[in-house]
Amino acid sequence: MTALSEILKGLIGLFVEEEFLALAVLAVVGIAALLIHVIGVNPQVAGACLLIGMLLVLAAGTFRTASVGRSGKPTKAAPPL
């Protein structure tokens, strides 16, 4: 039973560890759903917005992790050559 609970904790940790990414993905999906169901946009246009939004979230998360690092402290830049 403890092995199963550790596996579940690990899986949940994959989605909750980076709060920024989780909230940003939910926001992009919510915006795409609103575009289709409330505004009545063509689903292909909403799909393109979804793709662009997810790519932007991925880029922002990558830059954020690269600049802050896993420890939460800003990383030092490499000295110039």
RADA-V476956 format. One record per residue. RES is the residue in one small letter. PHI is phi as a letter, one per 30 degrees, with the letter a starting at -180 (999 if undefined). OMEGA is omega as a letter, one per 40 degrees, with the letter a starting at -180 (NA if undefined). NEAR is the number of other ideal C-beta (glycine too) atoms within 8 Angstrom. Layout:
RES & PHI & OMEGA & NEAR
RES & PHI & OMEGA & NEAR
This chain:
m & 999 & a & 4
t & d & i & 5
a & d & i & 6
l & d & i & 7
s & d & i & 8
e & d & i & 8
i & d & i & 8
l & d & i & 8
k & d & i & 8
g & d & i & 8
l & d & i & 8
i & d & i & 8
g & d & i & 8
l & d & a & 7
f & c & a & 7
v & c & a & 8
e & e & a & 6
e & c & a & 8
e & d & a & 7
f & e & a & 9
l & d & a & 9
a & d & a & 10
l & d & a & 8
a & d & i & 11
v & d & i & 10
l & d & i & 8
a & d & a & 8
v & d & i & 12
v & d & i & 9
g & d & i & 8
i & d & i & 10
a & d & i & 13
a & d & i & 9
l & d & i & 9
l & e & a & 12
i & d & a & 11
h & d & a & 6
v & c & a & 6
i & d & i & 6
g & i & i & 5
v & d & i & 8
n & e & a & 5
p & e & i & 7
q & d & i & 6
v & d & i & 9
a & d & i & 13
g & d & i & 9
a & d & i & 8
c & d & i & 11
l & d & i & 11
l & d & a & 8
i & d & i & 8
g & d & i & 11
m & d & i & 10
l & d & i & 8
l & d & i & 8
v & d & i & 12
l & d & i & 8
a & d & a & 8
a & d & i & 10
g & d & i & 12
t & d & i & 8
f & d & i & 8
r & d & i & 9
t & d & a & 10
a & d & a & 8
s & d & a & 8
v & c & a & 9
g & i & a & 10
r & d & a & 4
s & d & a & 4
g & i & i & 5
k & c & i & 6
p & e & i & 6
t & d & i & 8
k & d & i & 4
a & d & i & 4
a & d & i & 4
p & d & a & 4
p & d & a & 3
l & d & NA & 2
